[in-house]
Amino acid sequence: MPTFAADVIQSVTAELACRVPAALPRCRALILTGSAARREATIARRPECIYWLSDLELLVAVPDSENLRAAGDALDGLAAAIAKDLESQGLRVKLELTPAPERYFTRIRPHLFGYELKHCGRQIFGAVNYLDRIPSFDWTSIPLDEAFRLVSNRLIELLELRLEQDRRPLAEQFYTLTKTYLDLLTALSLAAGTYYPRYRARFEARRQSLGWAVEHGCSLPASLPRNLEIAFQFKLDPDSQFQYLWINERHELPAVLERHGLGAFYDDLPEAALAIWRWLAGRLTERPQPSWDYPPRIYPARARLRGWARLLLRVNAARRFSLLPRAFRLFPAGSPRSLVYACAARLAEPDRGASESTLAWVRRYLPVPAKEAGWRELASACVAVWRRHLRHSHA
């Protein structure tokens, strides 16, 4: 990470350590997570301002008695206000403040976020060390469905990118592709036994990860190794080799990348993501060549029941009543999470994602009703359900 980027992180986290506890008196601690905590944030210094392309994510420890929904709403408003102030100072950043009850840290079970939080998280405010409360576990105890979840989340973000492409700057679009490529490698490293908690170490072990996956039946595009190199370069240094992404002209990203010899970076990503998604689904269902006529049933009955109960409890009473018959019908097929993931994978297919047969399949299995909806409406529904109900839960 460039020195200036480290200085930016230090300055911003110091401001957050003052402002968040002052605005939320019941804040017990602030914990920096994600790429900023790993010192791998993607930050570009441009003449007009500094762009923090990766998310700035923090957990806000609150008492167990705290109303998490109310705290979440308050923190969302605070994050927006702080981000606006930072932009007025010449820094554009997406800030995310997530409330976490104190009991959360002692109850973390083996999963990817918990492992990286334990080993890379940085507490920037608070007298009690909450990271020490996280139970210790080896990364080899992280279940494979974490890799499946990671790839699925990136597929949904690719759908979101297609929906919003004309409203996002080129560099921001390119970062979404970059993040997806690097997380595909993370997923493969979990399966191959070559995982490390930082991108650099995972990238250095990429040949072992890719080779193992191919040996075990994962069909990967020939362009993937080269595209991983491009993604890693942009992740840690978005300035030097990517000037064309910062030109403020109205161009579509695929055309710009094609002009600079990087067309495959955009064109081959859905193929790579879907190949890895299907391969992981096959391994999790213990069916190397499962039928794709039905959603892959990743989660056991108990997890499916918990997922549907959580979804129904989070909607208003009138909608809950109308969703009950759909929940009963879809329960044998999967949880809301696995069904949204399966629908997103169908819609992300480059050749068949918008076909009438695909749209009919998605209408059938999407956890929320979407009669007579087209590709855009169904993709928007997938993204909305994921963001509102699934993004921050493991059920």
C-alpha positions as CSV (number, residue, x, y, z in Angstrom):
1,M,0.0,0.0,0.0
2,P,1.4,3.5,-0.9
3,T,2.5,5.6,2.1
4,F,-0.1,8.3,1.3
5,A,-2.9,5.6,1.5
6,A,-1.7,4.5,4.9
7,D,-1.7,8.2,6.0
8,V,-5.3,8.6,4.7
9,I,-6.5,5.5,6.7
10,Q,-4.8,6.7,9.9
11,S,-6.4,10.2,9.5
12,V,-9.9,8.9,8.8
13,T,-9.9,6.3,11.5
14,A,-8.7,8.9,14.1
15,E,-11.7,11.1,13.1
16,L,-14.1,8.2,13.3
17,A,-12.8,7.2,16.8
18,C,-13.9,10.7,17.9
19,R,-17.1,11.2,16.1
20,V,-18.9,7.9,16.3
21,P,-18.7,7.5,20.2
22,A,-19.7,11.2,20.5
23,A,-22.8,10.7,18.4
24,L,-23.7,7.2,19.8
25,P,-23.0,7.3,23.6
26,R,-23.8,3.6,24.0
27,C,-20.9,2.7,21.6
28,R,-18.6,0.4,23.5
29,A,-15.9,0.0,20.8
30,L,-15.1,0.7,17.2
31,I,-13.4,-2.1,15.2
32,L,-12.0,-1.5,11.7
33,T,-12.6,-4.5,9.4
34,G,-12.1,-5.4,5.8
35,S,-9.3,-4.3,3.5
36,A,-8.5,-1.1,5.5
37,A,-7.8,-3.3,8.6
38,R,-5.6,-5.6,6.4
39,R,-3.8,-2.5,5.0
40,E,-5.0,-3.4,1.5
41,A,-7.5,-0.6,0.9
42,T,-7.8,0.6,-2.7
43,I,-7.2,4.4,-2.5
44,A,-6.4,6.6,-5.5
45,R,-5.0,10.1,-5.4
46,R,-6.3,12.2,-8.2
47,P,-6.0,16.0,-8.9
48,E,-9.6,16.6,-8.1
49,C,-9.8,14.5,-4.9
50,I,-8.8,11.2,-3.2
51,Y,-11.0,8.2,-4.0
52,W,-11.3,5.4,-1.5
53,L,-12.7,2.7,-3.8
54,S,-12.9,-0.1,-1.4
55,D,-15.5,0.0,1.4
56,L,-14.6,1.5,4.8
57,E,-16.2,-0.9,7.2
58,L,-16.4,-0.8,11.0
59,L,-18.2,-2.8,13.6
60,V,-19.8,-0.7,16.4
61,A,-19.9,-2.7,19.6
62,V,-23.1,-1.9,21.6
63,P,-24.7,-3.3,24.7
64,D,-26.7,-6.6,24.3
65,S,-29.9,-4.7,25.2
66,E,-29.5,-2.3,22.3
67,N,-32.3,-2.2,19.7
68,L,-30.2,-3.2,16.7
69,R,-32.6,-2.0,14.1
70,A,-32.8,1.4,15.6
71,A,-29.0,1.5,16.2
72,G,-28.5,0.4,12.5
73,D,-30.7,3.2,11.3
74,A,-28.9,5.8,13.4
75,L,-25.5,4.6,12.3
76,D,-26.6,4.6,8.6
77,G,-27.5,8.3,9.0
78,L,-24.2,9.0,10.9
79,A,-22.2,7.2,8.2
80,A,-23.8,9.3,5.5
81,A,-23.2,12.5,7.4
82,I,-19.5,11.7,8.0
83,A,-19.0,10.6,4.4
84,K,-20.5,13.9,3.2
85,D,-18.1,15.8,5.5
86,L,-15.1,13.8,4.2
87,E,-16.1,14.6,0.6
88,S,-16.2,18.3,1.4
89,Q,-12.6,17.8,2.6
90,G,-11.6,16.1,-0.7
91,L,-12.1,12.4,0.1
92,R,-14.8,10.3,-1.5
93,V,-15.5,7.1,0.5
94,K,-18.3,4.7,1.1
95,L,-18.5,4.3,4.9
96,E,-20.4,1.5,6.6
97,L,-21.0,1.3,10.3
98,T,-22.6,-1.9,11.5
99,P,-23.9,-2.4,15.1
100,A,-22.7,-5.6,16.9
101,P,-24.0,-6.6,20.3
102,E,-21.3,-7.4,22.8
103,R,-22.3,-11.1,22.9
104,Y,-21.6,-11.3,19.1
105,F,-17.8,-11.5,19.6
106,T,-17.9,-14.5,22.0
107,R,-20.3,-16.4,19.8
108,I,-18.4,-16.2,16.5
109,R,-18.1,-19.6,15.0
110,P,-15.7,-20.6,12.2
111,H,-16.4,-18.5,9.2
112,L,-14.4,-16.3,6.8
113,F,-15.4,-12.9,8.3
114,G,-14.8,-14.1,11.9
115,Y,-11.4,-15.5,11.1
116,E,-10.2,-12.3,9.3
117,L,-11.8,-10.2,12.1
118,K,-9.9,-12.1,14.7
119,H,-6.5,-12.0,12.9
120,C,-6.7,-8.7,11.0
121,G,-9.3,-6.5,12.7
122,R,-8.1,-3.3,14.4
123,Q,-9.9,-1.8,17.4
124,I,-9.6,2.0,17.2
125,F,-11.8,2.9,20.2
126,G,-12.9,1.3,23.4
127,A,-11.5,0.2,26.8
128,V,-12.4,-3.5,26.4
129,N,-10.6,-5.5,23.8
130,Y,-13.4,-7.2,21.9
131,L,-11.1,-8.9,19.4
132,D,-9.7,-11.0,22.3
133,R,-13.2,-12.2,23.1
134,I,-13.4,-14.0,19.7
135,P,-12.8,-17.7,20.1
136,S,-9.7,-18.9,18.4
137,F,-10.0,-21.4,15.5
138,D,-7.9,-22.5,12.6
139,W,-8.8,-21.4,9.1
140,T,-9.0,-25.0,8.1
141,S,-12.2,-25.3,10.2
142,I,-14.0,-22.7,8.0
143,P,-16.7,-24.6,6.1
144,L,-16.6,-24.8,2.3
145,D,-20.0,-23.1,2.1
146,E,-18.2,-19.9,3.0
147,A,-16.5,-20.1,-0.3
148,F,-19.8,-20.6,-2.0
149,R,-21.4,-17.7,-0.1
150,L,-18.5,-15.4,-1.1
151,V,-18.8,-16.2,-4.8
152,S,-22.6,-15.9,-4.6
153,N,-22.3,-12.5,-3.0
154,R,-20.0,-11.3,-5.8
155,L,-22.4,-12.6,-8.4
156,I,-25.2,-10.4,-6.9
157,E,-22.8,-7.4,-6.9
158,L,-22.2,-8.1,-10.6
159,L,-26.0,-8.0,-11.2
160,E,-26.1,-4.7,-9.3
161,L,-23.3,-3.4,-11.5
162,R,-25.2,-4.2,-14.6
163,L,-28.2,-2.4,-13.2
164,E,-26.3,0.7,-12.2
165,Q,-23.5,0.7,-14.8
166,D,-24.5,4.0,-16.5
167,R,-24.5,5.7,-13.0
168,R,-21.1,4.7,-11.8
169,P,-17.7,6.1,-12.7
170,L,-15.4,3.9,-14.7
171,A,-12.9,3.4,-11.9
172,E,-15.7,2.3,-9.5
173,Q,-17.0,-0.2,-12.0
174,F,-13.5,-1.5,-12.6
175,Y,-13.1,-2.0,-8.8
176,T,-16.2,-4.1,-8.6
177,L,-14.7,-6.4,-11.3
178,T,-11.4,-6.4,-9.4
179,K,-13.0,-7.3,-6.1
180,T,-14.8,-10.2,-7.8
181,Y,-11.7,-11.6,-9.4
182,L,-9.8,-11.5,-6.1
183,D,-12.6,-13.1,-4.1
184,L,-12.9,-15.9,-6.7
185,L,-9.3,-16.6,-5.8
186,T,-10.1,-16.5,-2.1
187,A,-12.9,-19.0,-2.6
188,L,-10.6,-21.4,-4.6
189,S,-7.9,-21.0,-1.9
190,L,-10.3,-22.1,0.8
191,A,-11.2,-25.2,-1.2
192,A,-7.5,-25.9,-2.2
193,G,-6.0,-25.5,1.3
194,T,-4.0,-22.5,0.2
195,Y,-5.9,-19.7,2.1
196,Y,-4.3,-16.8,3.8
197,P,-6.1,-13.8,5.4
198,R,-4.5,-11.2,3.1
199,Y,-4.8,-10.7,-0.6
200,R,-1.1,-10.6,-1.3
201,A,-0.4,-14.0,0.2
202,R,-3.4,-15.5,-1.6
203,F,-2.2,-14.0,-4.8
204,E,1.3,-15.4,-4.4
205,A,-0.2,-18.8,-3.9
206,R,-2.5,-18.5,-6.9
207,R,-0.9,-21.1,-9.1
208,Q,-1.4,-23.8,-6.4
209,S,-5.0,-22.7,-5.9
210,L,-5.9,-22.7,-9.6
211,G,-4.0,-25.9,-10.3
212,W,-5.7,-27.8,-7.5
213,A,-9.1,-26.6,-8.7
214,V,-8.5,-27.7,-12.3
215,E,-7.3,-31.1,-11.1
216,H,-10.5,-31.5,-9.2
217,G,-12.8,-30.7,-12.0
218,C,-13.3,-26.9,-12.0
219,S,-13.3,-25.6,-15.6
220,L,-11.6,-22.2,-15.6
221,P,-11.2,-19.7,-18.5
222,A,-7.7,-19.6,-19.9
223,S,-7.7,-15.8,-19.2
224,L,-8.1,-16.2,-15.5
225,P,-4.4,-16.1,-14.4
226,R,-3.8,-12.9,-16.4
227,N,-7.0,-11.3,-15.2
228,L,-6.0,-12.0,-11.6
229,E,-2.7,-10.2,-12.2
230,I,-4.6,-7.2,-13.5
231,A,-7.0,-7.2,-10.5
232,F,-4.2,-7.5,-8.0
233,Q,-2.3,-4.6,-9.6
234,F,-5.3,-2.4,-9.5
235,K,-6.3,-3.4,-6.0
236,L,-3.0,-2.1,-4.5
237,D,-2.1,0.6,-7.0
238,P,-5.2,2.0,-8.8
239,D,-3.3,5.0,-10.1
240,S,-0.1,4.3,-12.1
241,Q,-1.2,1.9,-14.9
242,F,-4.9,2.8,-15.1
243,Q,-5.0,6.5,-16.0
244,Y,-7.7,5.9,-18.7
245,L,-10.2,4.9,-16.0
246,W,-10.1,8.3,-14.5
247,I,-10.9,10.3,-17.6
248,N,-14.2,12.1,-17.0
249,E,-15.8,11.1,-20.3
250,R,-19.0,9.2,-21.0
251,H,-17.8,5.9,-22.2
252,E,-19.0,2.3,-21.4
253,L,-16.5,0.3,-19.5
254,P,-16.4,-2.7,-22.0
255,A,-15.5,-0.4,-24.8
256,V,-12.8,1.4,-22.8
257,L,-11.2,-1.9,-21.7
258,E,-11.3,-3.3,-25.3
259,R,-9.5,-0.2,-26.5
260,H,-6.7,-0.8,-24.0
261,G,-6.4,-4.5,-24.6
262,L,-8.3,-5.6,-21.5
263,G,-11.5,-6.8,-23.1
264,A,-11.2,-10.3,-21.6
265,F,-11.1,-8.8,-18.1
266,Y,-14.7,-7.7,-18.5
267,D,-16.0,-10.3,-20.9
268,D,-14.7,-13.5,-19.2
269,L,-15.6,-12.6,-15.6
270,P,-19.2,-14.0,-15.6
271,E,-17.9,-17.3,-17.1
272,A,-15.2,-17.6,-14.4
273,A,-17.6,-16.8,-11.6
274,L,-20.3,-19.1,-12.8
275,A,-17.8,-22.0,-13.3
276,I,-16.5,-21.7,-9.8
277,W,-20.1,-21.2,-8.4
278,R,-21.3,-24.4,-10.0
279,W,-18.2,-26.3,-9.1
280,L,-18.6,-25.3,-5.4
281,A,-22.3,-26.1,-5.5
282,G,-21.5,-29.6,-6.8
283,R,-19.0,-30.2,-4.1
284,L,-21.3,-29.0,-1.3
285,T,-24.2,-31.2,-2.6
286,E,-21.8,-34.1,-3.2
287,R,-23.1,-34.2,-6.7
288,P,-20.2,-33.4,-9.1
289,Q,-22.7,-33.0,-12.0
290,P,-26.0,-31.9,-10.3
291,S,-29.1,-31.2,-12.3
292,W,-29.4,-27.4,-12.8
293,D,-33.2,-27.8,-13.3
294,Y,-33.5,-27.2,-9.6
295,P,-31.7,-24.9,-7.2
296,P,-28.7,-26.6,-5.5
297,R,-29.8,-27.5,-1.9
298,I,-26.8,-26.2,0.0
299,Y,-28.2,-25.8,3.5
300,P,-29.9,-28.4,5.8
301,A,-33.5,-28.3,6.9
302,R,-32.7,-26.5,10.2
303,A,-30.8,-23.7,8.4
304,R,-33.6,-23.4,5.8
305,L,-36.2,-23.1,8.6
306,R,-34.1,-20.4,10.4
307,G,-33.6,-18.5,7.1
308,W,-37.3,-18.5,6.2
309,A,-38.3,-17.5,9.8
310,R,-35.9,-14.6,9.8
311,L,-37.1,-13.3,6.4
312,L,-40.8,-13.5,7.5
313,L,-40.1,-11.7,10.8
314,R,-38.4,-8.9,9.0
315,V,-41.3,-7.9,6.7
316,N,-44.5,-6.2,7.8
317,A,-47.4,-8.2,9.0
318,A,-49.5,-7.8,5.8
319,R,-46.7,-8.9,3.6
320,R,-45.8,-11.7,6.0
321,F,-49.2,-13.2,5.5
322,S,-48.9,-13.1,1.7
323,L,-45.4,-14.7,1.8
324,L,-46.4,-17.7,3.9
325,P,-47.7,-19.9,1.1
326,R,-44.6,-19.1,-1.0
327,A,-42.4,-20.0,2.0
328,F,-44.1,-23.3,2.5
329,R,-43.8,-24.1,-1.3
330,L,-40.2,-23.2,-1.6
331,F,-38.9,-24.6,1.8
332,P,-38.0,-28.0,0.3
333,A,-36.1,-26.3,-2.5
334,G,-33.8,-24.2,-0.3
335,S,-33.4,-21.3,2.1
336,P,-34.0,-17.7,1.0
337,R,-30.3,-17.3,0.8
338,S,-29.6,-20.3,-1.4
339,L,-32.6,-19.4,-3.6
340,V,-31.5,-15.8,-4.1
341,Y,-28.0,-17.1,-4.9
342,A,-29.4,-19.6,-7.5
343,C,-31.6,-16.9,-9.1
344,A,-28.7,-14.5,-9.3
345,A,-26.5,-17.2,-10.9
346,R,-29.2,-17.8,-13.6
347,L,-29.6,-14.1,-14.3
348,A,-25.9,-13.6,-14.6
349,E,-25.5,-16.1,-17.4
350,P,-24.2,-14.1,-20.4
351,D,-26.1,-16.0,-23.1
352,R,-29.2,-17.3,-21.4
353,G,-29.7,-14.9,-18.5
354,A,-32.5,-12.9,-20.2
355,S,-34.2,-15.9,-22.0
356,E,-37.8,-16.5,-21.2
357,S,-37.1,-19.9,-19.8
358,T,-34.6,-18.4,-17.3
359,L,-36.9,-15.6,-16.3
360,A,-39.7,-18.1,-15.7
361,W,-37.3,-20.2,-13.6
362,V,-36.3,-17.2,-11.5
363,R,-40.0,-16.1,-11.0
364,R,-40.7,-19.6,-9.7
365,Y,-37.8,-19.8,-7.2
366,L,-37.2,-16.2,-6.1
367,P,-38.2,-15.9,-2.4
368,V,-40.4,-12.9,-3.1
369,P,-43.2,-12.8,-5.7
370,A,-42.3,-11.2,-9.0
371,K,-45.1,-12.0,-11.5
372,E,-44.5,-11.0,-15.2
373,A,-41.2,-9.3,-14.3
374,G,-38.5,-9.0,-16.8
375,W,-34.7,-9.3,-16.4
376,R,-34.2,-5.9,-14.8
377,E,-37.0,-6.3,-12.4
378,L,-35.9,-9.7,-11.3
379,A,-32.3,-8.7,-11.0
380,S,-33.3,-5.7,-8.9
381,A,-35.4,-8.0,-6.7
382,C,-32.5,-10.3,-6.1
383,V,-30.3,-7.4,-5.1
384,A,-33.0,-5.9,-2.9
385,V,-33.6,-9.1,-0.9
386,W,-29.9,-9.7,-0.5
387,R,-29.2,-6.2,0.8
388,R,-32.2,-6.0,3.1
389,H,-32.3,-9.5,4.6
390,L,-29.2,-11.6,3.8
391,R,-26.1,-9.5,3.5
392,H,-25.2,-9.4,7.2
393,S,-26.6,-12.8,8.3
394,H,-25.3,-16.3,8.0
395,A,-28.7,-18.2,8.2
